[in-house]
Amino acid sequence: MAIGGLALLLAGGDLLVRGVISLSANIGISPLLMGLIIVGFGTSAPEMIISIQAAVSGAPGVALGNVVGSNIANVLLVLGAPALISPIAFDRAGLKRHILVMLGVSLIFAALAFGGVFGLREGVLLLALLAGFLCYSVRNHRREVPPVLDMLKTDVALGGIAGRTHSSLFAGAMVAGGMAGLILGAHLLVDGAVAAARMLGVGEDVIGLSMIAFGTSLPELASTIAAAYRRHTDIALGNVIGSNIFNILAVMGVTAAIAPVPVPQRFLALDIWVMLAAAVMLLIFTLARRPAGRGAGAAFLLAYALYMIWLFRLDGV
């Protein structure tokens, strides 16, 4: 089961990236925006499903841990791994604006968390912010599109990054098929991880922050590695930024609107701050306009490994 899930993740990630690149060139949307909205939303589907199921079934710690842990993993793991393959450029048009939005959303989430519970009111607020973010992104994307698309269309036409060009219909089918493979593959892998963690007696909040967060971040990881392999790191960055925004606004917004999600004290003492620090690191790279190469990728992965070790030490495992 685990091997089949891994194979689906790898195949789905590659198919998704090739479809997004081709679709971007065909319909006039920048790869960064496609990564933010299409890929980011699609790869957040596992977080949405698992968080809602956890909240409804009386395991709110899993739901909250899934969102916070996934956002940490998306920066440290999902960007760290592809940086070892290809440097991730932080000088794309509009990138700073979107990272500031991600940081702002993360700060709002942290402030609400200190209220002690995510209830209906907080859920509605997060969903309203989601609607505003979508309108803002669509309205502003054309400011950064023309030069990016000119290069992209040329590269696709020459059989470069994405190989040969595809019709919009076929490219859309590739995107849908890639997302389906990512979601199913992540589901197969996460089931085994959760079962193993519970056998070890790990608490539900740690399961959410570690095993489930890692499992539901696998779609993002597979798609960003595929994007890095094809030298299209703008999709990788857009994927991470979009996924983190959707995790907070859509996943937690919908979950909180369905069932109250209490915030354990341990989240306020450590995990929220780690999530905010990860978001600030992306902003620092963007302001410096320096690419994240192998050194930065290794540092990100080391930071994630240390965070996982600390989690399990706190839980007494």
GIZIRA-V797798 format. One record per helix or strand. SS is the DSSP state (a for helix, b for strand). FROM is the first residue (numbers start at 1). LEN is the number of residues. If there is no record, write none. Layout:
BEGIN
ss=[SS:SS]
from=[FROM:FROM]
len=[LEN:LEN]
END
This chain:
BEGIN
ss=[a:a:a:a:a:b:a:b:a:a:a:a:a:b:a:b:a]
from=[2:31:45:60:78:88:95:117:120:142:168:204:233:261:265:292:294]
len=[26:13:12:17:6:1:19:2:21:16:32:26:26:2:24:1:21]
END
